[in-house]
């Protein structure tokens, strides 16, 4: 995964609450057997009409928001099914962080597993960030994960994040790599257990 340290980029506001994973990644894009080419699926039905033409009224189709790295979202973002494709598609679209008053639990977990920073803030703080993002000339924002701050113009807002999740994002490691990094400790534990509780290791 790509480490998240300090990232500066355009923020786009998606104030609608309850944007579910079928909106983020419609079901027809779940037929793929790998992660490649999912950017086209991200918000597909909002970005394109039935003829495949871009919808000029959708925020991510307008400059500078077509280069957005951050989404400032409404309540309960990512609700619905547990499809991990939704996170993959957002990342391939260039999104590095989601900010919302609340984020659906399974979607939040998928963000953690795949290196997409998910931040929950009080509604008042989200409203302030949306107001900045809603004006193109003030839409630029910086997230400093180490300092746990979001800076947008004169605004400087802190956010909470569990230490273990923060370490994963800063390093760019995933849960599998985190386990592999402890391979020697795991092997040592298994050897001791096999010697002292051999019945657990008995074979058929």
Buried (B, 14 or more C-beta within 10 A) or exposed (E): BEEBEEBEBBBBBBBEBEBBBBBBBBEEBBEEEEBEEBBEBBBBBBBBEEEEEEBEEBBBBBEBBBEBBBBBBBBBBBBBBEBBBBBBBBBBBBBBBBBBBBBBEBBBBBBBBBBBBBBBBEEEBBBBBBBBBBEEEBBBBBBBBEEBBBBBEEBEBEBEBEEEBBEBBEBEBBEEEEEEEEEEEEEEEEEEEEEEEEEEEEEE
